[in-house]
Amino acid sequence: MPHFEVSLHDRSVDVIEGADAYQQEGPMTTFFRCGEGREAIDSWSVRIASLRTADIVAIHRREPAGAADRIGRSRQLSLSA
């Protein structure tokens, strides 16, 4: 299962495991588990973690070892500061 590495302004990195997606909800960025075979955040999604959006510098999605080769590249998602 993929995980997200969240770089924060204090130069720490939080690892969010078990999440498939994230979205901004007001002042927070929330990470969700969407469920097997689901790619969209919907009413069946489970909240895993929330972080203050103002504290986030970048969010990197990492695939498990070997999965990045199948996908062809690792995806990097960044928020503008």
PyMOL Python script that loads the backbone (N, CA, C, O; Angstrom):
from pymol import cmd

cmd.read_pdbstr("""\
ATOM      1  N   MET A   1       0.849  -1.181   0.000  1.00  0.00           N
ATOM      2  CA  MET A   1       0.000   0.000   0.000  1.00  0.00           C
ATOM      3  C   MET A   1       0.889   1.235   0.000  1.00  0.00           C
ATOM      4  O   MET A   1       1.895   1.277   0.707  1.00  0.00           O
ATOM      5  N   PRO A   2       0.522   2.242  -0.790  1.00  0.00           N
ATOM      6  CA  PRO A   2       1.309   3.473  -0.807  1.00  0.00           C
ATOM      7  C   PRO A   2       1.209   4.207   0.520  1.00  0.00           C
ATOM      8  O   PRO A   2       0.320   3.946   1.331  1.00  0.00           O
ATOM      9  N   HIS A   3       2.134   5.124   0.721  1.00  0.00           N
ATOM     10  CA  HIS A   3       2.064   5.995   1.887  1.00  0.00           C
ATOM     11  C   HIS A   3       2.465   7.406   1.451  1.00  0.00           C
ATOM     12  O   HIS A   3       3.008   7.602   0.364  1.00  0.00           O
ATOM     13  N   PHE A   4       2.190   8.370   2.307  1.00  0.00           N
ATOM     14  CA  PHE A   4       2.529   9.755   2.030  1.00  0.00           C
ATOM     15  C   PHE A   4       3.598  10.214   3.004  1.00  0.00           C
ATOM     16  O   PHE A   4       3.528   9.919   4.198  1.00  0.00           O
ATOM     17  N   GLU A   5       4.594  10.940   2.491  1.00  0.00           N
ATOM     18  CA  GLU A   5       5.599  11.593   3.315  1.00  0.00           C
ATOM     19  C   GLU A   5       5.296  13.087   3.255  1.00  0.00           C
ATOM     20  O   GLU A   5       5.315  13.693   2.184  1.00  0.00           O
ATOM     21  N   VAL A   6       5.016  13.672   4.422  1.00  0.00           N
ATOM     22  CA  VAL A   6       4.616  15.075   4.505  1.00  0.00           C
ATOM     23  C   VAL A   6       5.750  15.868   5.127  1.00  0.00           C
ATOM     24  O   VAL A   6       6.082  15.670   6.296  1.00  0.00           O
ATOM     25  N   SER A   7       6.351  16.773   4.346  1.00  0.00           N
ATOM     26  CA  SER A   7       7.412  17.651   4.845  1.00  0.00           C
ATOM     27  C   SER A   7       6.763  18.885   5.462  1.00  0.00           C
ATOM     28  O   SER A   7       5.899  19.518   4.856  1.00  0.00           O
ATOM     29  N   LEU A   8       7.195  19.215   6.677  1.00  0.00           N
ATOM     30  CA  LEU A   8       6.625  20.338   7.412  1.00  0.00           C
ATOM     31  C   LEU A   8       7.611  21.493   7.512  1.00  0.00           C
ATOM     32  O   LEU A   8       8.808  21.317   7.284  1.00  0.00           O
ATOM     33  N   HIS A   9       7.107  22.673   7.854  1.00  0.00           N
ATOM     34  CA  HIS A   9       7.956  23.867   7.965  1.00  0.00           C
ATOM     35  C   HIS A   9       9.082  23.695   8.972  1.00  0.00           C
ATOM     36  O   HIS A   9      10.146  24.288   8.797  1.00  0.00           O
ATOM     37  N   ASP A  10       8.884  22.902  10.019  1.00  0.00           N
ATOM     38  CA  ASP A  10       9.938  22.711  11.022  1.00  0.00           C
ATOM     39  C   ASP A  10      10.985  21.690  10.577  1.00  0.00           C
ATOM     40  O   ASP A  10      11.820  21.261  11.373  1.00  0.00           O
ATOM     41  N   ARG A  11      10.934  21.306   9.301  1.00  0.00           N
ATOM     42  CA  ARG A  11      11.864  20.377   8.651  1.00  0.00           C
ATOM     43  C   ARG A  11      11.688  18.929   9.092  1.00  0.00           C
ATOM     44  O   ARG A  11      12.530  18.085   8.784  1.00  0.00           O
ATOM     45  N   SER A  12      10.620  18.634   9.801  1.00  0.00           N
ATOM     46  CA  SER A  12      10.319  17.243  10.142  1.00  0.00           C
ATOM     47  C   SER A  12       9.502  16.631   9.001  1.00  0.00           C
ATOM     48  O   SER A  12       8.949  17.348   8.167  1.00  0.00           O
ATOM     49  N   VAL A  13       9.433  15.308   8.978  1.00  0.00           N
ATOM     50  CA  VAL A  13       8.668  14.591   7.965  1.00  0.00           C
ATOM     51  C   VAL A  13       7.739  13.624   8.680  1.00  0.00           C
ATOM     52  O   VAL A  13       8.192  12.771   9.442  1.00  0.00           O
ATOM     53  N   ASP A  14       6.449  13.755   8.437  1.00  0.00           N
ATOM     54  CA  ASP A  14       5.468  12.811   8.963  1.00  0.00           C
ATOM     55  C   ASP A  14       5.151  11.796   7.874  1.00  0.00           C
ATOM     56  O   ASP A  14       4.972  12.164   6.713  1.00  0.00           O
ATOM     57  N   VAL A  15       5.082  10.529   8.239  1.00  0.00           N
ATOM     58  CA  VAL A  15       4.719   9.473   7.301  1.00  0.00           C
ATOM     59  C   VAL A  15       3.293   9.047   7.624  1.00  0.00           C
ATOM     60  O   VAL A  15       2.991   8.650   8.750  1.00  0.00           O
ATOM     61  N   ILE A  16       2.419   9.132   6.623  1.00  0.00           N
ATOM     62  CA  ILE A  16       1.018   8.753   6.780  1.00  0.00           C
ATOM     63  C   ILE A  16       0.837   7.439   6.027  1.00  0.00           C
ATOM     64  O   ILE A  16       0.814   7.419   4.796  1.00  0.00           O
ATOM     65  N   GLU A  17       0.707   6.340   6.774  1.00  0.00           N
ATOM     66  CA  GLU A  17       0.529   5.024   6.165  1.00  0.00           C
ATOM     67  C   GLU A  17      -0.943   4.651   6.145  1.00  0.00           C
ATOM     68  O   GLU A  17      -1.707   5.049   7.024  1.00  0.00           O
ATOM     69  N   GLY A  18      -1.333   3.891   5.145  1.00  0.00           N
ATOM     70  CA  GLY A  18      -2.707   3.421   5.045  1.00  0.00           C
ATOM     71  C   GLY A  18      -3.631   4.382   4.331  1.00  0.00           C
ATOM     72  O   GLY A  18      -4.822   4.100   4.202  1.00  0.00           O
ATOM     73  N   ALA A  19      -3.120   5.508   3.862  1.00  0.00           N
ATOM     74  CA  ALA A  19      -3.955   6.492   3.159  1.00  0.00           C
ATOM     75  C   ALA A  19      -3.799   6.330   1.652  1.00  0.00           C
ATOM     76  O   ALA A  19      -2.711   6.041   1.154  1.00  0.00           O
ATOM     77  N   ASP A  20      -4.899   6.519   0.939  1.00  0.00           N
ATOM     78  CA  ASP A  20      -4.902   6.452  -0.529  1.00  0.00           C
ATOM     79  C   ASP A  20      -4.936   7.833  -1.170  1.00  0.00           C
ATOM     80  O   ASP A  20      -4.482   8.007  -2.301  1.00  0.00           O
ATOM     81  N   ALA A  21      -5.476   8.818  -0.447  1.00  0.00           N
ATOM     82  CA  ALA A  21      -5.690  10.145  -1.024  1.00  0.00           C
ATOM     83  C   ALA A  21      -5.734  11.183   0.094  1.00  0.00           C
ATOM     84  O   ALA A  21      -5.793  10.847   1.277  1.00  0.00           O
ATOM     85  N   TYR A  22      -5.705  12.455  -0.312  1.00  0.00           N
ATOM     86  CA  TYR A  22      -5.841  13.535   0.666  1.00  0.00           C
ATOM     87  C   TYR A  22      -6.585  14.694   0.024  1.00  0.00           C
ATOM     88  O   TYR A  22      -6.640  14.811  -1.200  1.00  0.00           O
ATOM     89  N   GLN A  23      -7.156  15.550   0.863  1.00  0.00           N
ATOM     90  CA  GLN A  23      -7.772  16.781   0.365  1.00  0.00           C
ATOM     91  C   GLN A  23      -7.765  17.825   1.473  1.00  0.00           C
ATOM     92  O   GLN A  23      -7.700  17.500   2.659  1.00  0.00           O
ATOM     93  N   GLN A  24      -7.832  19.079   1.059  1.00  0.00           N
ATOM     94  CA  GLN A  24      -7.885  20.169   2.030  1.00  0.00           C
ATOM     95  C   GLN A  24      -9.320  20.311   2.522  1.00  0.00           C
ATOM     96  O   GLN A  24     -10.270  20.314   1.739  1.00  0.00           O
ATOM     97  N   GLU A  25      -9.450  20.428   3.843  1.00  0.00           N
ATOM     98  CA  GLU A  25     -10.753  20.645   4.485  1.00  0.00           C
ATOM     99  C   GLU A  25     -10.601  21.847   5.411  1.00  0.00           C
ATOM    100  O   GLU A  25     -10.168  21.708   6.556  1.00  0.00           O
ATOM    101  N   GLY A  26     -10.954  23.009   4.916  1.00  0.00           N
ATOM    102  CA  GLY A  26     -10.762  24.226   5.701  1.00  0.00           C
ATOM    103  C   GLY A  26      -9.279  24.431   5.974  1.00  0.00           C
ATOM    104  O   GLY A  26      -8.477  24.385   5.041  1.00  0.00           O
ATOM    105  N   PRO A  27      -8.886  24.659   7.241  1.00  0.00           N
ATOM    106  CA  PRO A  27      -7.480  24.895   7.566  1.00  0.00           C
ATOM    107  C   PRO A  27      -6.658  23.608   7.679  1.00  0.00           C
ATOM    108  O   PRO A  27      -5.461  23.666   7.961  1.00  0.00           O
ATOM    109  N   MET A  28      -7.280  22.457   7.465  1.00  0.00           N
ATOM    110  CA  MET A  28      -6.604  21.165   7.629  1.00  0.00           C
ATOM    111  C   MET A  28      -6.473  20.442   6.291  1.00  0.00           C
ATOM    112  O   MET A  28      -7.304  20.618   5.400  1.00  0.00           O
ATOM    113  N   THR A  29      -5.429  19.630   6.155  1.00  0.00           N
ATOM    114  CA  THR A  29      -5.298  18.696   5.049  1.00  0.00           C
ATOM    115  C   THR A  29      -5.518  17.320   5.647  1.00  0.00           C
ATOM    116  O   THR A  29      -4.802  16.917   6.563  1.00  0.00           O
ATOM    117  N   THR A  30      -6.501  16.599   5.136  1.00  0.00           N
ATOM    118  CA  THR A  30      -6.903  15.311   5.698  1.00  0.00           C
ATOM    119  C   THR A  30      -6.555  14.188   4.732  1.00  0.00           C
ATOM    120  O   THR A  30      -6.761  14.302   3.524  1.00  0.00           O
ATOM    121  N   PHE A  31      -6.020  13.095   5.287  1.00  0.00           N
ATOM    122  CA  PHE A  31      -5.638  11.913   4.525  1.00  0.00           C
ATOM    123  C   PHE A  31      -6.695  10.835   4.736  1.00  0.00           C
ATOM    124  O   PHE A  31      -7.169  10.624   5.852  1.00  0.00           O
ATOM    125  N   PHE A  32      -7.060  10.152   3.643  1.00  0.00           N
ATOM    126  CA  PHE A  32      -8.155   9.188   3.660  1.00  0.00           C
ATOM    127  C   PHE A  32      -7.723   7.827   3.122  1.00  0.00           C
ATOM    128  O   PHE A  32      -6.849   7.732   2.261  1.00  0.00           O
ATOM    129  N   ARG A  33      -8.355   6.772   3.649  1.00  0.00           N
ATOM    130  CA  ARG A  33      -8.307   5.445   3.041  1.00  0.00           C
ATOM    131  C   ARG A  33      -9.615   5.327   2.277  1.00  0.00           C
ATOM    132  O   ARG A  33     -10.691   5.432   2.865  1.00  0.00           O
ATOM    133  N   CYS A  34      -9.530   5.108   0.958  1.00  0.00           N
ATOM    134  CA  CYS A  34     -10.719   5.098   0.105  1.00  0.00           C
ATOM    135  C   CYS A  34     -11.365   3.722  -0.005  1.00  0.00           C
ATOM    136  O   CYS A  34     -12.553   3.628  -0.311  1.00  0.00           O
ATOM    137  N   GLY A  35     -10.631   2.684   0.231  1.00  0.00           N
ATOM    138  CA  GLY A  35     -11.184   1.342   0.096  1.00  0.00           C
ATOM    139  C   GLY A  35     -10.704   0.681  -1.173  1.00  0.00           C
ATOM    140  O   GLY A  35     -10.314   1.352  -2.129  1.00  0.00           O
ATOM    141  N   GLU A  36     -10.734  -0.620  -1.177  1.00  0.00           N
ATOM    142  CA  GLU A  36     -10.222  -1.387  -2.310  1.00  0.00           C
ATOM    143  C   GLU A  36     -11.031  -1.110  -3.570  1.00  0.00           C
ATOM    144  O   GLU A  36     -12.260  -1.181  -3.569  1.00  0.00           O
ATOM    145  N   GLY A  37     -10.317  -0.793  -4.636  1.00  0.00           N
ATOM    146  CA  GLY A  37     -10.959  -0.544  -5.915  1.00  0.00           C
ATOM    147  C   GLY A  37     -11.572   0.840  -6.065  1.00  0.00           C
ATOM    148  O   GLY A  37     -12.126   1.155  -7.118  1.00  0.00           O
ATOM    149  N   ARG A  38     -11.484   1.666  -5.039  1.00  0.00           N
ATOM    150  CA  ARG A  38     -12.054   3.017  -5.094  1.00  0.00           C
ATOM    151  C   ARG A  38     -10.914   4.020  -5.213  1.00  0.00           C
ATOM    152  O   ARG A  38      -9.906   3.912  -4.515  1.00  0.00           O
ATOM    153  N   GLU A  39     -11.078   4.988  -6.095  1.00  0.00           N
ATOM    154  CA  GLU A  39     -10.038   5.987  -6.292  1.00  0.00           C
ATOM    155  C   GLU A  39     -10.456   7.375  -5.849  1.00  0.00           C
ATOM    156  O   GLU A  39      -9.624   8.280  -5.800  1.00  0.00           O
ATOM    157  N   ALA A  40     -11.718   7.562  -5.528  1.00  0.00           N
ATOM    158  CA  ALA A  40     -12.217   8.877  -5.144  1.00  0.00           C
ATOM    159  C   ALA A  40     -12.561   8.909  -3.656  1.00  0.00           C
ATOM    160  O   ALA A  40     -12.941   7.895  -3.070  1.00  0.00           O
ATOM    161  N   ILE A  41     -12.422  10.081  -3.066  1.00  0.00           N
ATOM    162  CA  ILE A  41     -12.842  10.283  -1.685  1.00  0.00           C
ATOM    163  C   ILE A  41     -14.361  10.456  -1.713  1.00  0.00           C
ATOM    164  O   ILE A  41     -14.883  11.324  -2.413  1.00  0.00           O
ATOM    165  N   ASP A  42     -15.055   9.630  -0.950  1.00  0.00           N
ATOM    166  CA  ASP A  42     -16.510   9.708  -0.898  1.00  0.00           C
ATOM    167  C   ASP A  42     -16.993   9.400   0.514  1.00  0.00           C
ATOM    168  O   ASP A  42     -16.185   9.356   1.442  1.00  0.00           O
ATOM    169  N   SER A  43     -18.276   9.190   0.690  1.00  0.00           N
ATOM    170  CA  SER A  43     -18.836   8.973   2.029  1.00  0.00           C
ATOM    171  C   SER A  43     -18.358   7.681   2.676  1.00  0.00           C
ATOM    172  O   SER A  43     -18.497   7.521   3.888  1.00  0.00           O
ATOM    173  N   TRP A  44     -17.803   6.759   1.905  1.00  0.00           N
ATOM    174  CA  TRP A  44     -17.296   5.501   2.448  1.00  0.00           C
ATOM    175  C   TRP A  44     -15.833   5.598   2.852  1.00  0.00           C
ATOM    176  O   TRP A  44     -15.303   4.670   3.463  1.00  0.00           O
ATOM    177  N   SER A  45     -15.169   6.698   2.523  1.00  0.00           N
ATOM    178  CA  SER A  45     -13.758   6.877   2.851  1.00  0.00           C
ATOM    179  C   SER A  45     -13.576   7.066   4.354  1.00  0.00           C
ATOM    180  O   SER A  45     -14.444   7.606   5.040  1.00  0.00           O
ATOM    181  N   VAL A  46     -12.422   6.606   4.848  1.00  0.00           N
ATOM    182  CA  VAL A  46     -12.115   6.686   6.277  1.00  0.00           C
ATOM    183  C   VAL A  46     -10.991   7.700   6.480  1.00  0.00           C
ATOM    184  O   VAL A  46      -9.957   7.633   5.815  1.00  0.00           O
ATOM    185  N   ARG A  47     -11.200   8.641   7.406  1.00  0.00           N
ATOM    186  CA  ARG A  47     -10.151   9.617   7.728  1.00  0.00           C
ATOM    187  C   ARG A  47      -9.041   8.921   8.510  1.00  0.00           C
ATOM    188  O   ARG A  47      -9.301   8.217   9.485  1.00  0.00           O
ATOM    189  N   ILE A  48      -7.795   9.127   8.065  1.00  0.00           N
ATOM    190  CA  ILE A  48      -6.632   8.514   8.708  1.00  0.00           C
ATOM    191  C   ILE A  48      -5.908   9.532   9.587  1.00  0.00           C
ATOM    192  O   ILE A  48      -5.562   9.237  10.731  1.00  0.00           O
ATOM    193  N   ALA A  49      -5.682  10.728   9.049  1.00  0.00           N
ATOM    194  CA  ALA A  49      -4.929  11.753   9.780  1.00  0.00           C
ATOM    195  C   ALA A  49      -5.236  13.118   9.190  1.00  0.00           C
ATOM    196  O   ALA A  49      -5.626  13.229   8.027  1.00  0.00           O
ATOM    197  N   SER A  50      -5.058  14.162  10.002  1.00  0.00           N
ATOM    198  CA  SER A  50      -5.202  15.542   9.543  1.00  0.00           C
ATOM    199  C   SER A  50      -4.033  16.365  10.062  1.00  0.00           C
ATOM    200  O   SER A  50      -3.597  16.201  11.202  1.00  0.00           O
ATOM    201  N   LEU A  51      -3.535  17.249   9.212  1.00  0.00           N
ATOM    202  CA  LEU A  51      -2.449  18.159   9.574  1.00  0.00           C
ATOM    203  C   LEU A  51      -2.854  19.567   9.171  1.00  0.00           C
ATOM    204  O   LEU A  51      -3.611  19.761   8.221  1.00  0.00           O
ATOM    205  N   ARG A  52      -2.336  20.554   9.912  1.00  0.00           N
ATOM    206  CA  ARG A  52      -2.601  21.939   9.539  1.00  0.00           C
ATOM    207  C   ARG A  52      -1.965  22.233   8.185  1.00  0.00           C
ATOM    208  O   ARG A  52      -0.762  22.041   8.009  1.00  0.00           O
ATOM    209  N   THR A  53      -2.759  22.692   7.238  1.00  0.00           N
ATOM    210  CA  THR A  53      -2.274  22.980   5.889  1.00  0.00           C
ATOM    211  C   THR A  53      -1.152  24.011   5.916  1.00  0.00           C
ATOM    212  O   THR A  53      -0.209  23.908   5.132  1.00  0.00           O
ATOM    213  N   ALA A  54      -1.233  24.999   6.799  1.00  0.00           N
ATOM    214  CA  ALA A  54      -0.216  26.052   6.879  1.00  0.00           C
ATOM    215  C   ALA A  54       1.154  25.506   7.273  1.00  0.00           C
ATOM    216  O   ALA A  54       2.170  26.141   6.990  1.00  0.00           O
ATOM    217  N   ASP A  55       1.203  24.344   7.920  1.00  0.00           N
ATOM    218  CA  ASP A  55       2.466  23.737   8.344  1.00  0.00           C
ATOM    219  C   ASP A  55       3.115  22.878   7.262  1.00  0.00           C
ATOM    220  O   ASP A  55       4.276  22.494   7.399  1.00  0.00           O
ATOM    221  N   ILE A  56       2.384  22.571   6.187  1.00  0.00           N
ATOM    222  CA  ILE A  56       2.861  21.641   5.159  1.00  0.00           C
ATOM    223  C   ILE A  56       3.657  22.375   4.091  1.00  0.00           C
ATOM    224  O   ILE A  56       3.220  23.400   3.566  1.00  0.00           O
ATOM    225  N   VAL A  57       4.841  21.832   3.774  1.00  0.00           N
ATOM    226  CA  VAL A  57       5.670  22.352   2.692  1.00  0.00           C
ATOM    227  C   VAL A  57       5.455  21.517   1.436  1.00  0.00           C
ATOM    228  O   VAL A  57       5.299  22.070   0.347  1.00  0.00           O
ATOM    229  N   ALA A  58       5.443  20.185   1.572  1.00  0.00           N
ATOM    230  CA  ALA A  58       5.273  19.290   0.419  1.00  0.00           C
ATOM    231  C   ALA A  58       4.687  17.966   0.869  1.00  0.00           C
ATOM    232  O   ALA A  58       4.868  17.549   2.013  1.00  0.00           O
ATOM    233  N   ILE A  59       3.982  17.310  -0.044  1.00  0.00           N
ATOM    234  CA  ILE A  59       3.440  15.976   0.190  1.00  0.00           C
ATOM    235  C   ILE A  59       3.947  15.082  -0.928  1.00  0.00           C
ATOM    236  O   ILE A  59       3.766  15.391  -2.106  1.00  0.00           O
ATOM    237  N   HIS A  60       4.581  13.976  -0.565  1.00  0.00           N
ATOM    238  CA  HIS A  60       5.117  13.017  -1.531  1.00  0.00           C
ATOM    239  C   HIS A  60       4.399  11.688  -1.356  1.00  0.00           C
ATOM    240  O   HIS A  60       4.366  11.142  -0.253  1.00  0.00           O
ATOM    241  N   ARG A  61       3.828  11.165  -2.427  1.00  0.00           N
ATOM    242  CA  ARG A  61       3.219   9.838  -2.396  1.00  0.00           C
ATOM    243  C   ARG A  61       4.292   8.833  -2.783  1.00  0.00           C
ATOM    244  O   ARG A  61       4.952   8.988  -3.811  1.00  0.00           O
ATOM    245  N   ARG A  62       4.464   7.815  -1.974  1.00  0.00           N
ATOM    246  CA  ARG A  62       5.466   6.791  -2.232  1.00  0.00           C
ATOM    247  C   ARG A  62       4.778   5.447  -2.415  1.00  0.00           C
ATOM    248  O   ARG A  62       3.900   5.078  -1.635  1.00  0.00           O
ATOM    249  N   GLU A  63       5.177   4.730  -3.435  1.00  0.00           N
ATOM    250  CA  GLU A  63       4.659   3.396  -3.699  1.00  0.00           C
ATOM    251  C   GLU A  63       5.534   2.369  -2.987  1.00  0.00           C
ATOM    252  O   GLU A  63       6.712   2.628  -2.742  1.00  0.00           O
ATOM    253  N   PRO A  64       4.972   1.206  -2.653  1.00  0.00           N
ATOM    254  CA  PRO A  64       5.795   0.156  -2.051  1.00  0.00           C
ATOM    255  C   PRO A  64       6.907  -0.267  -3.021  1.00  0.00           C
ATOM    256  O   PRO A  64       6.806  -0.054  -4.229  1.00  0.00           O
ATOM    257  N   ALA A  65       7.955  -0.860  -2.477  1.00  0.00           N
ATOM    258  CA  ALA A  65       9.082  -1.305  -3.305  1.00  0.00           C
ATOM    259  C   ALA A  65       8.569  -2.177  -4.446  1.00  0.00           C
ATOM    260  O   ALA A  65       7.788  -3.105  -4.232  1.00  0.00           O
ATOM    261  N   GLY A  66       9.019  -1.867  -5.655  1.00  0.00           N
ATOM    262  CA  GLY A  66       8.612  -2.632  -6.827  1.00  0.00           C
ATOM    263  C   GLY A  66       7.395  -2.049  -7.528  1.00  0.00           C
ATOM    264  O   GLY A  66       7.272  -2.188  -8.745  1.00  0.00           O
ATOM    265  N   ALA A  67       6.511  -1.414  -6.814  1.00  0.00           N
ATOM    266  CA  ALA A  67       5.302  -0.858  -7.421  1.00  0.00           C
ATOM    267  C   ALA A  67       5.632   0.320  -8.325  1.00  0.00           C
ATOM    268  O   ALA A  67       4.993   0.506  -9.361  1.00  0.00           O
ATOM    269  N   ALA A  68       6.624   1.116  -7.943  1.00  0.00           N
ATOM    270  CA  ALA A  68       6.998   2.268  -8.760  1.00  0.00           C
ATOM    271  C   ALA A  68       7.479   1.816 -10.132  1.00  0.00           C
ATOM    272  O   ALA A  68       7.263   2.514 -11.123  1.00  0.00           O
ATOM    273  N   ASP A  69       8.135   0.648 -10.204  1.00  0.00           N
ATOM    274  CA  ASP A  69       8.579   0.123 -11.488  1.00  0.00           C
ATOM    275  C   ASP A  69       7.390  -0.223 -12.368  1.00  0.00           C
ATOM    276  O   ASP A  69       7.422   0.004 -13.578  1.00  0.00           O
ATOM    277  N   ARG A  70       6.336  -0.773 -11.764  1.00  0.00           N
ATOM    278  CA  ARG A  70       5.142  -1.128 -12.533  1.00  0.00           C
ATOM    279  C   ARG A  70       4.417   0.121 -13.006  1.00  0.00           C
ATOM    280  O   ARG A  70       3.892   0.148 -14.119  1.00  0.00           O
ATOM    281  N   ILE A  71       4.383   1.131 -12.193  1.00  0.00           N
ATOM    282  CA  ILE A  71       3.689   2.361 -12.552  1.00  0.00           C
ATOM    283  C   ILE A  71       4.514   3.173 -13.547  1.00  0.00           C
ATOM    284  O   ILE A  71       3.964   3.891 -14.382  1.00  0.00           O
ATOM    285  N   GLY A  72       5.814   3.054 -13.453  1.00  0.00           N
ATOM    286  CA  GLY A  72       6.677   3.765 -14.375  1.00  0.00           C
ATOM    287  C   GLY A  72       7.365   4.967 -13.754  1.00  0.00           C
ATOM    288  O   GLY A  72       8.416   5.403 -14.223  1.00  0.00           O
ATOM    289  N   ARG A  73       6.776   5.494 -12.712  1.00  0.00           N
ATOM    290  CA  ARG A  73       7.410   6.596 -12.005  1.00  0.00           C
ATOM    291  C   ARG A  73       6.675   6.823 -10.689  1.00  0.00           C
ATOM    292  O   ARG A  73       5.509   6.456 -10.544  1.00  0.00           O
ATOM    293  N   SER A  74       7.362   7.423  -9.744  1.00  0.00           N
ATOM    294  CA  SER A  74       6.763   7.773  -8.460  1.00  0.00           C
ATOM    295  C   SER A  74       6.113   9.138  -8.604  1.00  0.00           C
ATOM    296  O   SER A  74       6.670  10.033  -9.240  1.00  0.00           O
ATOM    297  N   ARG A  75       4.958   9.295  -8.026  1.00  0.00           N
ATOM    298  CA  ARG A  75       4.254  10.583  -8.121  1.00  0.00           C
ATOM    299  C   ARG A  75       4.681  11.486  -6.971  1.00  0.00           C
ATOM    300  O   ARG A  75       4.834  11.044  -5.833  1.00  0.00           O
ATOM    301  N   GLN A  76       4.867  12.746  -7.292  1.00  0.00           N
ATOM    302  CA  GLN A  76       5.201  13.740  -6.267  1.00  0.00           C
ATOM    303  C   GLN A  76       4.148  14.841  -6.325  1.00  0.00           C
ATOM    304  O   GLN A  76       3.918  15.445  -7.373  1.00  0.00           O
ATOM    305  N   LEU A  77       3.528  15.085  -5.212  1.00  0.00           N
ATOM    306  CA  LEU A  77       2.510  16.121  -5.128  1.00  0.00           C
ATOM    307  C   LEU A  77       2.996  17.188  -4.172  1.00  0.00           C
ATOM    308  O   LEU A  77       3.365  16.886  -3.037  1.00  0.00           O
ATOM    309  N   SER A  78       3.000  18.429  -4.616  1.00  0.00           N
ATOM    310  CA  SER A  78       3.475  19.520  -3.769  1.00  0.00           C
ATOM    311  C   SER A  78       2.397  20.574  -3.627  1.00  0.00           C
ATOM    312  O   SER A  78       1.621  20.826  -4.548  1.00  0.00           O
ATOM    313  N   LEU A  79       2.365  21.181  -2.461  1.00  0.00           N
ATOM    314  CA  LEU A  79       1.466  22.298  -2.205  1.00  0.00           C
ATOM    315  C   LEU A  79       2.257  23.572  -2.356  1.00  0.00           C
ATOM    316  O   LEU A  79       3.437  23.616  -2.007  1.00  0.00           O
ATOM    317  N   SER A  80       1.624  24.618  -2.875  1.00  0.00           N
ATOM    318  CA  SER A  80       2.317  25.912  -2.923  1.00  0.00           C
ATOM    319  C   SER A  80       2.300  26.531  -1.549  1.00  0.00           C
ATOM    320  O   SER A  80       1.307  26.438  -0.827  1.00  0.00           O
ATOM    321  N   ALA A  81       3.389  27.158  -1.191  1.00  0.00           N
ATOM    322  CA  ALA A  81       3.525  27.740   0.153  1.00  0.00           C
ATOM    323  C   ALA A  81       2.786  29.024   0.290  1.00  0.00           C
ATOM    324  O   ALA A  81       2.804  29.635   1.358  1.00  0.00           O
TER     325      ALA A  81
END
""", "prot")
cmd.dss("prot")
cmd.show_as("cartoon", "prot")
cmd.util.cbc("prot")
cmd.orient("prot")
